């Protein structure tokens, strides 16, 4: 058994390597203490005993336990730290490329096609054949060329249990105790260090910022993008009203051209890509620039606002759901901030096959495609993510259909692509924590009724309430996001909140440099992050029209396109030829 762990913060004790921190009841375990807890496992029953230990731990960590005959791998419930291994159980690493190179793995056309269409690979597979990754809330044992996996912590948000329903209050109120537990744990991990939040114009980071300010914590926020974009201007206002320090890095195409092709950026992408998700880029240039000039403290604890509530944003409407009018509010979350439009919610039957269709039509869309062989393989993969070991015929009502979809997003998208954002902070050499993925908050969210989970409504209401109280603003003002900021507010935000920015940020010009309407954000020249600057100008002109940067990057990550080479071969159309592994 070859074990190669490259990250420098692994702690190894008597055959047990650990990273991260976990709470065992009220005790914080890290380093040797966390390793000692896992070393209590029974070598005769590694899968059972390690799973039992992992069930009692709550935090963000990974563990690798090795004996003469076995290796046992542990992922926390968010899979915040992935571990990779081969199908024969001979190699273990925290880098997918190490496993690939060790066994000489070739590309897996099905997994690679899924990556090209979605920017991630669902399940344990990677784009490399026989190279696998740990799954969220799972323990894997490797013994005698046999791989066995057990999920010790699943995610199935089926709504209130009978006990919960008997004591039910407003779902927002029910979330508050769990949030306090998550914040208590965050503060214990942070200690005396400041807490840094990447502050967006949405509700997630706003909830954290408001709640921490109310607790008297030293909070620093940073934002990036094009001055004048609603995400930037709402962040500016939130930070000012909360009285927290706000650092901003203005993006333009020249910045992306310089940064994306730098040695540092190439090294980051190589280290961050494990074969299962496209590396996050959005905040990486800003993070490095702010750290380099000491505008952010390196000893701080960095807390992205990723949340268990996010899979609820894209829930379809199910046939048979009750009228939603009684729970309609001013708040809720829709598509991503750079979406060009807000689509109508599709209504589908509450069944497994209808969900499979919905996932295919909603998520497998970076390129056009039409291949029945891949469609069959993809449907099987989606069913696996939707159900786990559940019977497909058990999905018969909206509550179970919603839980199934959210489970798919938790395992297929959030734990691979979204939580892969943490590699950016590791690459920058700073510590991180995910307070809104705290298991206490996860359990509370699982109990929220469907009508309050949809569009993250209860979570958004909690954020608005905490911000309203901490900032002393009206409910309507507290509910404004990057999606609802008025044109006037967009124009005047800088002058109202940070007037000095007229000179430090805009060279004396009062008008924002970015005023493109949302309908234009899909155009490369009008993107809010300006990241198409990473693509050579001539190459950009030769690419098929209206291709997202994510789609272009999946080609680059798989070696099909060189973004710096004007003469790089480009696809002639937007139609992906699936099983041949190339683009027509």
DOPADREN-224481 format. One record per residue (C-alpha): residue in three letters; x, y, z. Coordinates in pm, 1 decimal, m for minus. Last residue first. Example, Ala and Ser with C-alpha at 12.3 -4.5 7.8 and 13.67 -1.06 7.14 Angstrom:
2
R resn        x        y        z
R  SER   1367.0   m106.0    714.0
R  ALA   1230.0   m450.0    780.0
//
This chain:
584
R resn        x        y        z
R  UNK  m1718.0   1831.6  m3305.9
R  UNK  m1574.0   1818.4  m2954.0
R  UNK  m1362.8   1531.4  m2829.5
R  UNK  m1388.9   1236.1  m2594.8
R  UNK  m1525.5    998.1  m2858.8
R  UNK  m1806.5    910.4  m2618.1
R  UNK  m1958.6   1255.6  m2604.9
R  UNK  m1929.5   1453.4  m2925.3
R  UNK  m2010.1   1788.8  m2770.6
R  UNK  m2213.4   2029.3  m2980.8
R  UNK  m2117.5   2396.5  m2950.0
R  UNK  m1970.4   2402.3  m3298.8
R  UNK  m1630.4   2428.6  m3465.3
R  UNK  m1440.7   2327.4  m3154.2
R  UNK  m1107.8   2507.2  m3123.8
R  UNK   m751.6   2407.0  m3214.2
R  UNK   m501.7   2640.2  m3043.3
R  UNK   m368.4   2907.7  m3277.5
R  UNK   m422.8   3204.3  m3045.6
R  UNK   m245.1   3012.0  m2771.0
R  UNK   m294.8   3140.4  m2414.2
R  UNK   m621.1   2955.3  m2349.9
R  UNK   m473.1   2623.8  m2461.6
R  UNK   m758.9   2388.5  m2549.0
R  UNK   m822.3   2014.8  m2543.7
R  UNK   m594.2   1936.3  m2249.1
R  UNK   m866.5   1822.6  m2008.5
R  UNK   m841.4   2137.5  m1797.5
R  UNK   m851.8   2356.9  m2109.4
R  UNK  m1169.5   2197.0  m2242.7
R  UNK  m1334.9   2224.4  m1900.3
R  UNK  m1215.9   2585.3  m1894.7
R  UNK  m1408.7   2678.9  m2207.6
R  UNK  m1729.7   2538.0  m2061.5
R  UNK  m1672.7   2723.1  m1733.3
R  UNK  m1603.1   3045.1  m1922.1
R  UNK  m1945.7   3013.6  m2076.0
R  UNK  m1988.4   2957.8  m2448.0
R  UNK  m2208.8   3214.7  m2618.5
R  UNK  m2040.4   3194.9  m2958.1
R  UNK  m1818.1   2909.9  m3078.0
R  UNK  m1451.0   2999.0  m3025.5
R  UNK  m1256.2   3180.6  m3297.7
R  UNK  m1299.7   3530.5  m3151.3
R  UNK  m1187.9   3406.2  m2810.8
R  UNK   m874.7   3252.5  m2964.3
R  UNK   m785.5   3588.0  m3117.3
R  UNK   m823.9   3762.9  m2782.4
R  UNK   m634.9   3498.7  m2582.3
R  UNK   m858.3   3374.7  m2301.7
R  UNK   m773.9   3477.5  m1943.3
R  UNK   m948.5   3811.1  m2008.5
R  UNK  m1267.5   3605.1  m2013.2
R  UNK  m1246.7   3655.1  m1638.5
R  UNK  m1407.0   3999.1  m1640.9
R  UNK  m1576.5   3910.1  m1308.5
R  UNK  m1909.7   4075.2  m1389.1
R  UNK  m1905.5   3945.4  m1750.3
R  UNK  m1972.5   4218.4  m2005.7
R  UNK  m1696.1   4149.4  m2259.3
R  UNK  m1768.1   3774.0  m2254.4
R  UNK  m2144.8   3817.0  m2304.6
R  UNK  m2339.5   3627.8  m2038.4
R  UNK  m2369.4   3944.0  m1832.7
R  UNK  m2579.5   4117.0  m2097.3
R  UNK  m2928.0   4039.0  m1962.4
R  UNK  m2811.6   4148.6  m1618.5
R  UNK  m2767.3   4504.7  m1736.9
R  UNK  m2414.8   4638.3  m1797.4
R  UNK  m2322.6   4921.2  m1561.1
R  UNK  m1956.1   4846.4  m1494.1
R  UNK  m1720.6   5146.4  m1480.4
R  UNK  m1931.2   5303.7  m1204.7
R  UNK  m1987.8   5678.0  m1249.3
R  UNK  m1808.2   5904.1   m999.7
R  UNK  m1482.0   5923.4  m1194.9
R  UNK  m1186.2   6028.8   m981.8
R  UNK   m966.0   5734.1  m1071.2
R  UNK  m1235.9   5479.0  m1000.1
R  UNK  m1107.4   5278.3   m704.1
R  UNK   m878.5   5507.1   m505.8
R  UNK  m1039.2   5831.0   m632.3
R  UNK  m1413.2   5759.4   m619.9
R  UNK  m1326.8   5506.0   m350.9
R  UNK  m1295.6   5793.4   m104.5
R  UNK  m1674.3   5811.1   m117.5
R  UNK  m1714.9   5474.0     58.2
R  UNK  m2082.8   5425.2    146.9
R  UNK  m2296.3   5690.7    m19.5
R  UNK  m2058.9   5780.7   m303.6
R  UNK  m1985.8   5413.0   m371.6
R  UNK  m2349.7   5309.0   m366.5
R  UNK  m2474.6   5585.9   m594.5
R  UNK  m2503.6   5421.7   m936.0
R  UNK  m2607.6   5078.2   m811.4
R  UNK  m2853.5   5235.7   m571.4
R  UNK  m3010.7   5421.3   m862.5
R  UNK  m3025.6   5107.3  m1078.2
R  UNK  m3208.4   4924.1   m796.3
R  UNK  m3050.7   4631.2   m614.8
R  UNK  m3276.0   4324.1   m645.9
R  UNK  m3044.4   4048.1   m768.1
R  UNK  m2735.1   4169.9   m583.5
R  UNK  m2944.2   4154.0   m268.6
R  UNK  m3191.6   4376.0    m85.8
R  UNK  m3365.3   4209.5    211.9
R  UNK  m3206.8   4435.2    475.2
R  UNK  m3348.1   4740.3    302.3
R  UNK  m3698.0   4593.3    305.3
R  UNK  m3667.2   4483.3    668.1
R  UNK  m3556.7   4828.2    774.2
R  UNK  m3203.1   4901.4    888.1
R  UNK  m3032.3   4891.6   1227.6
R  UNK  m2720.0   4712.9   1104.7
R  UNK  m2713.5   4425.2   1356.0
R  UNK  m3091.9   4392.1   1383.1
R  UNK  m3164.3   4407.8   1011.6
R  UNK  m2864.5   4183.8    935.7
R  UNK  m2984.7   3910.5   1172.1
R  UNK  m3339.8   3930.2   1037.9
R  UNK  m3230.4   3931.5    675.3
R  UNK  m3001.2   3632.0    727.4
R  UNK  m3272.1   3434.7    905.4
R  UNK  m3515.2   3511.7    625.5
R  UNK  m3258.6   3388.2    372.8
R  UNK  m3214.9   3059.3    559.0
R  UNK  m3592.8   3014.0    581.2
R  UNK  m3632.2   3087.9    208.5
R  UNK  m3338.7   2886.1     72.1
R  UNK  m3506.1   2906.9   m271.3
R  UNK  m3729.4   2621.5   m149.2
R  UNK  m3638.3   2526.7    205.3
R  UNK  m3942.3   2700.6    353.7
R  UNK  m4196.8   2524.5    129.2
R  UNK  m4009.3   2198.3    183.9
R  UNK  m4041.6   2207.8    562.7
R  UNK  m3719.0   2263.3    759.5
R  UNK  m3599.8   1948.6    938.0
R  UNK  m3301.8   1882.8    709.4
R  UNK  m3195.8   2242.5    770.2
R  UNK  m3162.3   2173.6   1143.7
R  UNK  m2946.1   1868.3   1079.8
R  UNK  m2718.8   2063.3    845.1
R  UNK  m2689.4   2350.9   1094.0
R  UNK  m2569.3   2111.1   1363.6
R  UNK  m2342.3   1936.0   1111.5
R  UNK  m2161.0   2267.3   1045.3
R  UNK  m2188.6   2340.1    673.3
R  UNK  m2281.9   2700.9    744.5
R  UNK  m1971.8   2739.6    963.0
R  UNK  m1728.4   2621.4    693.9
R  UNK  m1375.6   2679.5    831.1
R  UNK  m1046.6   2794.9    677.6
R  UNK   m678.9   2838.0    762.2
R  UNK   m443.8   3029.6    532.1
R  UNK   m154.4   2924.9    307.1
R  UNK   m282.9   3075.4    m18.3
R  UNK   m300.4   2727.9   m171.4
R  UNK   m506.1   2616.7    127.5
R  UNK   m745.2   2904.1     69.3
R  UNK   m787.6   2817.4   m299.3
R  UNK   m824.3   2446.1   m215.1
R  UNK  m1127.6   2542.8     m6.9
R  UNK  m1318.6   2632.0   m325.1
R  UNK  m1338.2   2256.7   m384.6
R  UNK  m1637.8   2287.2   m154.0
R  UNK  m1835.2   2412.3   m453.2
R  UNK  m1713.3   2162.7   m714.2
R  UNK  m1702.2   1831.8   m528.8
R  UNK  m1912.2   1835.4   m211.5
R  UNK  m2161.5   2086.2   m353.9
R  UNK  m2214.2   1929.7   m696.6
R  UNK  m2274.4   1556.5   m686.0
R  UNK  m2311.0   1473.1   m318.1
R  UNK  m2510.7   1769.5   m190.9
R  UNK  m2676.4   1827.3   m529.2
R  UNK  m2798.4   1467.0   m543.0
R  UNK  m2917.3   1479.3   m181.9
R  UNK  m3112.0   1796.1   m265.8
R  UNK  m3285.1   1613.6   m549.7
R  UNK  m3378.9   1316.5   m331.0
R  UNK  m3505.1   1534.8    m48.5
R  UNK  m3722.4   1725.3   m295.5
R  UNK  m3870.2   1402.7   m434.3
R  UNK  m3932.7   1275.3    m82.8
R  UNK  m4127.9   1585.0     19.1
R  UNK  m4304.4   1619.8   m317.9
R  UNK  m4453.0   1267.2   m311.9
R  UNK  m4385.0    923.2   m461.6
R  UNK  m4009.6    864.2   m448.1
R  UNK  m4014.3    515.5   m291.2
R  UNK  m4033.6    353.0   m635.3
R  UNK  m3665.4    422.3   m691.0
R  UNK  m3587.5    207.0   m382.8
R  UNK  m3327.0    366.0   m158.5
R  UNK  m2960.3    258.3   m149.3
R  UNK  m2828.1    599.0   m253.1
R  UNK  m3129.9    757.6   m415.8
R  UNK  m3055.2   1076.7   m605.7
R  UNK  m2685.1   1016.7   m654.7
R  UNK  m2733.9    663.7   m784.2
R  UNK  m3017.9    779.1  m1005.4
R  UNK  m2790.0   1046.8  m1155.7
R  UNK  m2522.4    791.3  m1242.9
R  UNK  m2774.2    560.9  m1410.0
R  UNK  m2917.6    853.4  m1606.4
R  UNK  m2566.8    951.5  m1714.4
R  UNK  m2495.2    604.2  m1852.5
R  UNK  m2820.5    598.2  m2052.7
R  UNK  m2765.7    951.7  m2182.4
R  UNK  m2407.5    860.7  m2269.7
R  UNK  m2525.7    581.1  m2495.5
R  UNK  m2805.2    797.7  m2633.9
R  UNK  m2576.3   1077.5  m2745.9
R  UNK  m2708.6   1426.3  m2817.1
R  UNK  m2502.1   1710.2  m2678.2
R  UNK  m2497.2   2086.8  m2633.8
R  UNK  m2221.6   2208.0  m2407.3
R  UNK  m2221.5   2348.6  m2053.6
R  UNK  m2566.8   2194.3  m2009.5
R  UNK  m2563.1   1878.6  m1802.2
R  UNK  m2705.5   2058.4  m1495.2
R  UNK  m3064.5   2161.1  m1564.7
R  UNK  m3181.9   1929.5  m1843.6
R  UNK  m3003.4   1622.7  m1706.8
R  UNK  m3109.0   1699.9  m1349.5
R  UNK  m3472.3   1748.6  m1454.6
R  UNK  m3481.2   1424.2  m1652.6
R  UNK  m3343.5   1230.6  m1355.3
R  UNK  m3598.5   1400.7  m1131.8
R  UNK  m3882.3   1291.5  m1360.8
R  UNK  m3742.8    938.7  m1350.2
R  UNK  m3732.9    930.3   m970.5
R  UNK  m4084.1   1061.1   m923.1
R  UNK  m4253.7   1373.1   m786.6
R  UNK  m4390.7   1484.1  m1127.1
R  UNK  m4244.4   1804.3  m1262.9
R  UNK  m4319.4   2176.2  m1257.5
R  UNK  m4038.5   2393.4  m1391.0
R  UNK  m3966.1   2716.6  m1207.6
R  UNK  m3954.6   3007.8  m1448.6
R  UNK  m3601.6   3108.1  m1538.2
R  UNK  m3426.6   3415.0  m1391.5
R  UNK  m3204.2   3562.0  m1659.2
R  UNK  m2840.8   3618.8  m1750.5
R  UNK  m2704.0   3428.1  m1453.9
R  UNK  m2393.5   3594.7  m1311.0
R  UNK  m2528.8   3604.7   m956.0
R  UNK  m2628.4   3241.0   m963.3
R  UNK  m2993.0   3141.6   m990.4
R  UNK  m3260.8   3213.3   m731.5
R  UNK  m3255.2   3287.6   m361.1
R  UNK  m3539.0   3392.0   m135.3
R  UNK  m3666.6   3705.0     31.8
R  UNK  m3973.8   3922.8     16.0
R  UNK  m4189.2   3645.2    154.4
R  UNK  m4430.3   3381.6     25.5
R  UNK  m4521.4   3127.3    292.1
R  UNK  m4899.4   3151.6    284.3
R  UNK  m4903.5   3189.1    m93.3
R  UNK  m4729.0   2856.5   m159.7
R  UNK  m5039.7   2654.4   m253.7
R  UNK  m4980.6   2291.8   m166.4
R  UNK  m4748.4   2069.7   m372.0
R  UNK  m4921.3   1799.2   m576.4
R  UNK  m4708.1   1826.0   m888.7
R  UNK  m4360.5   1925.7   m783.5
R  UNK  m4193.6   2263.0   m829.3
R  UNK  m3827.7   2225.5   m918.9
R  UNK  m3557.0   2273.5   m656.6
R  UNK  m3269.5   2491.6   m775.1
R  UNK  m3208.7   2697.8   m462.8
R  UNK  m3254.7   2403.2   m223.0
R  UNK  m2906.2   2272.7   m303.2
R  UNK  m2770.2   2595.6   m144.8
R  UNK  m2906.3   2537.3    206.5
R  UNK  m2606.6   2328.3    314.9
R  UNK  m2405.6   2646.3    297.0
R  UNK  m2096.2   2794.9    139.8
R  UNK  m2029.0   3128.0    311.1
R  UNK  m1651.3   3108.1    294.9
R  UNK  m1483.4   3142.0    635.0
R  UNK  m1116.5   3243.9    653.3
R  UNK   m953.4   3221.5    997.3
R  UNK   m692.6   3494.2   1034.3
R  UNK   m314.8   3438.9   1071.7
R  UNK   m242.8   3561.3    720.1
R  UNK   m396.6   3900.6    790.6
R  UNK   m568.5   4064.4    491.6
R  UNK   m455.5   4398.3    350.9
R  UNK   m100.9   4276.0    405.3
R  UNK     15.6   4358.8     50.6
R  UNK     66.9   3994.3    m50.2
R  UNK   m243.5   3879.2    137.0
R  UNK   m470.7   4116.0    m55.2
R  UNK   m318.7   4017.4   m388.1
R  UNK   m342.8   3645.0   m318.0
R  UNK   m706.9   3656.0   m212.3
R  UNK   m806.9   3883.3   m498.5
R  UNK   m649.0   3656.1   m760.7
R  UNK   m812.2   3346.6   m602.7
R  UNK  m1165.1   3482.2   m549.2
R  UNK  m1327.5   3356.0   m869.0
R  UNK  m1101.0   3063.8   m958.2
R  UNK  m1245.9   2739.4   m824.3
R  UNK  m1080.4   2426.9   m964.4
R  UNK  m1298.7   2219.2  m1199.6
R  UNK  m1413.2   1907.2  m1019.8
R  UNK  m1341.3   1530.7  m1010.9
R  UNK   m998.0   1481.9  m1164.4
R  UNK   m813.6   1600.0   m856.8
R  UNK   m761.0   1952.4   m984.7
R  UNK   m642.8   2176.7   m702.0
R  UNK   m272.4   2099.7   m735.3
R  UNK   m258.7   2159.2  m1111.0
R  UNK   m479.6   2467.1  m1088.2
R  UNK   m264.5   2616.9   m814.3
R  UNK     60.3   2549.7   m997.8
R  UNK    m74.9   2716.7  m1310.8
R  UNK   m186.9   3016.3  m1105.8
R  UNK    153.9   3055.4   m942.8
R  UNK    337.0   3025.0  m1274.5
R  UNK    128.8   3306.9  m1419.9
R  UNK   m113.2   3245.5  m1706.8
R  UNK   m429.3   3309.9  m1508.8
R  UNK   m283.0   3612.2  m1329.0
R  UNK   m170.3   3833.6  m1614.9
R  UNK   m463.8   3777.2  m1847.9
R  UNK   m702.7   3788.0  m1551.7
R  UNK   m572.6   4125.8  m1436.3
R  UNK   m583.5   4264.1  m1790.7
R  UNK   m948.4   4157.3  m1823.2
R  UNK  m1056.3   4365.3  m1527.0
R  UNK  m1113.0   4295.3  m1161.0
R  UNK  m1124.5   4550.3   m881.7
R  UNK  m1005.3   4414.8   m547.9
R  UNK  m1203.7   4536.1   m247.8
R  UNK  m1127.1   4524.8    123.4
R  UNK  m1402.8   4599.3    371.3
R  UNK  m1345.7   4661.1    743.1
R  UNK  m1662.7   4614.7    942.0
R  UNK  m1912.9   4877.2   1053.7
R  UNK  m2221.1   4666.7    983.9
R  UNK  m2368.7   4941.5    765.6
R  UNK  m2041.7   4983.0    578.6
R  UNK  m1993.9   4610.1    523.3
R  UNK  m2349.1   4566.9    395.5
R  UNK  m2323.2   4869.5    164.3
R  UNK  m1998.6   4757.5     m0.1
R  UNK  m2130.7   4406.0    m38.4
R  UNK  m2441.0   4544.5   m211.7
R  UNK  m2219.3   4744.2   m447.7
R  UNK  m1987.6   4456.0   m532.9
R  UNK  m2262.0   4203.2   m609.5
R  UNK  m2459.9   4472.6   m791.4
R  UNK  m2172.2   4535.9  m1037.5
R  UNK  m2062.8   4896.8  m1021.7
R  UNK  m1699.0   4822.3   m953.5
R  UNK  m1608.2   4502.8  m1133.6
R  UNK  m1525.1   4197.4   m924.8
R  UNK  m1386.0   4124.7   m581.3
R  UNK  m1502.5   4145.5   m221.6
R  UNK  m1326.6   4120.2    113.5
R  UNK  m1465.4   4129.2    463.4
R  UNK  m1285.0   4160.8    797.1
R  UNK  m1457.8   4065.0   1120.6
R  UNK  m1333.9   4120.7   1476.9
R  UNK  m1608.6   3957.5   1679.7
R  UNK  m1854.9   4143.6   1902.4
R  UNK  m2119.1   3873.4   1896.6
R  UNK  m2357.1   4092.1   1698.5
R  UNK  m2074.8   4144.1   1449.6
R  UNK  m2046.3   3765.9   1415.9
R  UNK  m2416.7   3722.4   1342.0
R  UNK  m2418.3   4002.7   1087.2
R  UNK  m2109.4   3880.1    900.5
R  UNK  m2225.7   3517.8    897.0
R  UNK  m2573.6   3602.2    771.0
R  UNK  m2431.5   3841.5    510.9
R  UNK  m2198.1   3565.5    386.5
R  UNK  m2501.4   3351.4    309.1
R  UNK  m2753.4   3618.3    202.0
R  UNK  m2624.6   3743.4   m129.3
R  UNK  m2424.0   4048.1   m237.2
R  UNK  m2095.4   3877.0   m164.1
R  UNK  m1855.9   3900.1    129.8
R  UNK  m1552.2   3671.0    134.3
R  UNK  m1531.9   3656.5    514.0
R  UNK  m1221.7   3694.8    728.8
R  UNK  m1232.5   3615.2   1100.7
R  UNK   m975.7   3777.0   1328.7
R  UNK   m774.1   3545.0   1552.8
R  UNK   m834.0   3529.0   1925.5
R  UNK   m973.0   3175.7   1913.2
R  UNK  m1083.1   3097.5   1559.3
R  UNK  m1167.4   2732.7   1629.5
R  UNK  m1359.8   2824.0   1942.8
R  UNK  m1535.6   3106.0   1760.8
R  UNK  m1643.0   2878.1   1478.5
R  UNK  m1772.8   2621.9   1725.8
R  UNK  m1986.8   2881.8   1900.2
R  UNK  m2101.4   3006.3   1559.4
R  UNK  m2218.6   2659.2   1454.5
R  UNK  m2396.8   2610.2   1785.6
R  UNK  m2561.4   2951.5   1747.6
R  UNK  m2673.5   2863.8   1395.7
R  UNK  m2830.7   2544.5   1527.0
R  UNK  m3021.3   2737.7   1791.7
R  UNK  m3145.4   2983.7   1523.1
R  UNK  m3273.3   2737.1   1265.0
R  UNK  m3599.2   2662.9   1451.1
R  UNK  m3679.7   3032.6   1467.0
R  UNK  m3663.0   3051.2   1087.9
R  UNK  m3889.4   2746.9   1063.6
R  UNK  m4158.7   2937.2   1262.2
R  UNK  m4243.3   2705.1   1548.0
R  UNK  m4296.7   2332.9   1546.2
R  UNK  m4311.2   2141.5   1871.3
R  UNK  m4534.9   1861.2   1742.6
R  UNK  m4375.7   1890.7   1398.0
R  UNK  m4026.3   1834.9   1536.2
R  UNK  m4129.4   1513.9   1710.2
R  UNK  m4307.3   1393.9   1395.4
R  UNK  m3994.6   1467.1   1190.3
R  UNK  m3996.2   1788.5    992.2
R  UNK  m3876.3   1791.2    632.5
R  UNK  m3733.6   1516.7    411.8
R  UNK  m3388.1   1670.3    401.7
R  UNK  m3191.2   1349.3    329.4
R  UNK  m2816.5   1395.0    377.5
R  UNK  m2622.1   1084.8    474.2
R  UNK  m2369.1   1042.0    755.0
R  UNK  m2205.5    701.6    804.3
R  UNK  m2191.3    614.5    436.3
R  UNK  m1996.8    290.6    399.0
R  UNK  m1750.1    203.2    125.8
R  UNK  m1561.7   m118.9     52.6
R  UNK  m1269.4   m149.7   m189.1
R  UNK  m1113.4   m491.4   m242.4
R  UNK   m757.5   m549.1   m366.7
R  UNK   m678.0   m738.8    m44.9
R  UNK   m801.8   m454.5    177.2
R  UNK   m896.6    m92.3    109.0
R  UNK  m1158.4     46.9    345.2
R  UNK  m1365.2    356.9    267.3
R  UNK  m1556.5    568.5    521.1
R  UNK  m1822.0    812.9    401.9
R  UNK  m1986.5   1138.2    511.3
R  UNK  m1910.8   1306.9    179.8
R  UNK  m1752.4   1074.0    m78.6
R  UNK  m1388.8    971.5   m102.4
R  UNK  m1232.3    996.6   m445.7
R  UNK  m1164.7    734.3   m713.5
R  UNK   m904.3    665.0   m983.1
R  UNK   m998.1    349.5  m1173.8
R  UNK  m1029.7    535.4  m1507.7
R  UNK   m927.5    898.6  m1490.1
R  UNK  m1204.9   1157.8  m1522.5
R  UNK  m1282.3   1087.2  m1157.8
R  UNK  m1521.9    838.2  m1001.6
R  UNK  m1659.9    847.3   m646.0
R  UNK  m2003.0    969.5   m746.7
R  UNK  m2064.8   1275.6   m962.2
R  UNK  m1790.1   1429.3  m1174.0
R  UNK  m1765.4   1808.1  m1195.9
R  UNK  m1761.5   2088.7  m1456.2
R  UNK  m2116.9   1997.2  m1577.4
R  UNK  m2094.2   1899.2  m1944.7
R  UNK  m1717.4   1850.8  m1972.9
R  UNK  m1709.2   1670.1  m1637.6
R  UNK  m1986.1   1431.0  m1744.9
R  UNK  m1792.1   1361.3  m2062.8
R  UNK  m1484.5   1284.3  m1854.5
R  UNK  m1679.2   1045.6  m1634.1
R  UNK  m1818.3    859.9  m1937.5
R  UNK  m1492.5    862.0  m2135.1
R  UNK  m1272.8    739.3  m1844.7
R  UNK   m925.9    870.2  m1930.8
R  UNK   m624.9    644.4  m1884.9
R  UNK   m461.2    561.2  m1552.4
R  UNK    m88.1    493.0  m1530.3
R  UNK   m123.0    340.7  m1181.4
R  UNK    115.9    583.5  m1009.4
R  UNK     39.5    874.6  m1242.2
R  UNK   m334.1    864.6  m1178.3
R  UNK   m291.2    818.1   m803.2
R  UNK    m58.2   1117.0   m788.0
R  UNK   m290.1   1317.5  m1014.0
R  UNK   m576.9   1272.2   m769.1
R  UNK   m383.1   1446.7   m495.2
R  UNK   m461.6   1371.8   m128.8
R  UNK   m312.3   1028.1   m187.3
R  UNK   m380.3    655.5   m149.0
R  UNK   m245.3    380.2   m376.0
R  UNK   m294.0      0.5   m379.4
R  UNK   m669.2    m33.9   m329.0
R  UNK   m742.5   m202.8   m659.9
R  UNK   m984.4     73.6   m768.4
R  UNK   m725.6    344.1   m698.3
R  UNK   m735.9    602.7   m420.9
R  UNK   m804.9    972.8   m369.0
R  UNK   m874.2   1167.2    m50.1
R  UNK  m1091.1   1477.7    m46.8
R  UNK  m1075.7   1742.5    228.7
R  UNK  m1405.8   1929.9    276.0
R  UNK  m1602.5   1614.6    209.5
R  UNK  m1900.1   1800.1    359.9
R  UNK  m1995.1   1519.4    598.0
R  UNK  m1632.8   1444.8    687.9
R  UNK  m1425.9   1204.6    480.1
R  UNK  m1247.3    901.4    626.8
R  UNK  m1008.6    658.6    459.6
R  UNK   m915.4    313.8    593.9
R  UNK   m608.3    131.0    468.2
R  UNK   m563.4   m237.4    524.3
R  UNK   m315.6   m523.9    555.6
R  UNK    m10.6   m403.3    747.2
R  UNK   m213.8   m124.2    903.2
R  UNK   m305.7    218.6    769.9
R  UNK   m546.7    487.1    889.5
R  UNK   m610.2    791.5    668.9
R  UNK   m814.9   1076.9    815.0
R  UNK   m994.2   1384.6    686.9
R  UNK  m1127.5   1692.5    864.7
R  UNK  m1399.3   1951.3    888.2
R  UNK  m1613.2   1928.8   1198.8
R  UNK  m1844.6   1697.7   1385.7
R  UNK  m1721.0   1367.8   1530.6
R  UNK  m1944.3   1098.2   1683.3
R  UNK  m2033.6    935.3   1349.6
R  UNK  m1663.9    927.8   1260.1
R  UNK  m1593.6    699.9   1557.7
R  UNK  m1868.7    454.8   1460.1
R  UNK  m1751.1    456.6   1099.0
R  UNK  m1398.4    375.8   1218.1
R  UNK  m1531.2     79.0   1416.8
R  UNK  m1749.4    m68.5   1146.0
R  UNK  m1503.1    m29.8    858.1
R  UNK  m1198.1   m132.1   1061.4
R  UNK  m1343.7   m447.0   1221.3
R  UNK  m1041.0   m658.4   1317.2
R  UNK   m826.5   m348.2   1353.5
R  UNK  m1072.6   m207.0   1607.7
R  UNK  m1058.2    173.2   1614.5
R  UNK   m917.6    369.7   1910.3
R  UNK   m654.4    504.7   1673.2
R  UNK   m922.2    739.4   1541.5
R  UNK   m932.8    931.5   1867.2
R  UNK   m554.7    935.6   1891.6
R  UNK   m533.7   1092.8   1546.9
R  UNK   m766.6   1372.3   1656.3
R  UNK   m555.8   1430.0   1966.4
R  UNK   m233.4   1422.8   1765.4
R  UNK   m349.1   1694.8   1528.4
R  UNK   m692.6   1829.7   1606.8
R  UNK   m972.7   1757.0   1849.1
R  UNK  m1200.5   2018.9   2000.7
R  UNK  m1399.4   1887.0   2295.6
R  UNK  m1767.0   1977.6   2338.9
R  UNK  m1910.1   1652.8   2195.0
R  UNK  m1613.8   1529.6   1993.9
R  UNK  m1561.8   1839.1   1780.3
R  UNK  m1340.6   1805.5   1476.1
R  UNK  m1034.2   1976.5   1332.3
R  UNK   m837.2   1951.4   1009.9
R  UNK   m592.2   1693.5    878.9
R  UNK   m518.3   1344.0   1000.5
R  UNK   m267.6   1063.8    935.2
R  UNK   m292.2    742.6   1139.0
R  UNK    m20.2    476.8   1120.4
R  UNK    127.4    544.6   1461.0
R  UNK     78.6    924.0   1453.4
R  UNK     89.9   1136.3   1137.0
R  UNK    m22.3   1499.2   1126.0
R  UNK   m106.5   1629.6    778.0
R  UNK    m44.4   2003.3    752.8
R  UNK    205.7   2000.1    466.6
R  UNK    m32.5   1882.9    196.3
R  UNK    133.7   1611.8    m15.0
R  UNK      1.9   1285.6    129.9
R  UNK    141.7    981.6    m51.3
R  UNK     34.2    639.5     77.9
R  UNK    149.3    332.6   m113.7
R  UNK      0.0      0.0      0.0
//
